[in-house]
Amino acid sequence: MQSPDKETTLTKTDTEAGLDLSALLETSKVLNSSADLNFILSHILRTIMGKFLLTRACVVTIAGSGSIESDF
């Protein structure tokens, strides 16, 4: 029989892994369902902000012409 501390740790780890996989699944669905780059980047940015508990972030892209664009 395992100690209660070990069981709690395993459950906590399994739950955290489930949350990470659900975020990955949700992101892959968005990537496959939309061709709108701004929508995709916005969704990915919000997901990352939620995982890392960030209040500010931005996405910087480089256009084919070499110009830099940012989205906050």
N, C-alpha and C positions, 0 to 999 in steps of 0.2 A: 504494500500500500504506500502511495506517495504522500509526502507531507503536504499540508494545506498550502504552504507558501509556494511549493513547486507547481501545484495544480493552478493556483491563481496566476502565476507567471506564464504558464503555458496558455491559459485562456486569454490573457491580455495580449500575448504575442499573436495568437491566432486571430483575434479581433482586429488588431492593427494591420495584419497582413490582408484581411478581408477588405478593410477600408482602402488600402492602397490599390488592390486589384479592382475594386469598384470604380475608383477614380480613373484608372487606366482604361477600363472598359468603356466608361462614359466618354472619355476623350477620343477613343478610337471610333465610337459611334458618330461623334461630331465630325471627325475628319472624313468619314465615309459619306456623310449625309449632306454636306454643304461644300459649295465651291467658292464661297465668300471668304476671302482671306482675312478680312477684318473681323468677321464673326469667329473664325477658328482661332485666331491669335488672342482675341478677347477672352474666349472660353478657356484656353490653355493658361493664360495669365491669371485669370480668376482662380482656377484650380490650384496653381502653384502658390498663389497668395494665401489661399485657405490652408494648404498643407504646412506652409512655413509661418503662418500667422503674421503675414505682412500687411501693413496698412497702405503702403505705396509701392508701386512698381511701374515699369514701362517696357515696351517692346520697341526695339530699334531694328529697322530693316534697311537694306541697301538695295535700291532699285537697279534695274539693268543698266541704266545710264550712269550709275555711280553716285547718284544723289542719296543722301541719308534722310530717312523719314522716321518719325517716332510717334508712338501712340501711348497715351497715358491712361 
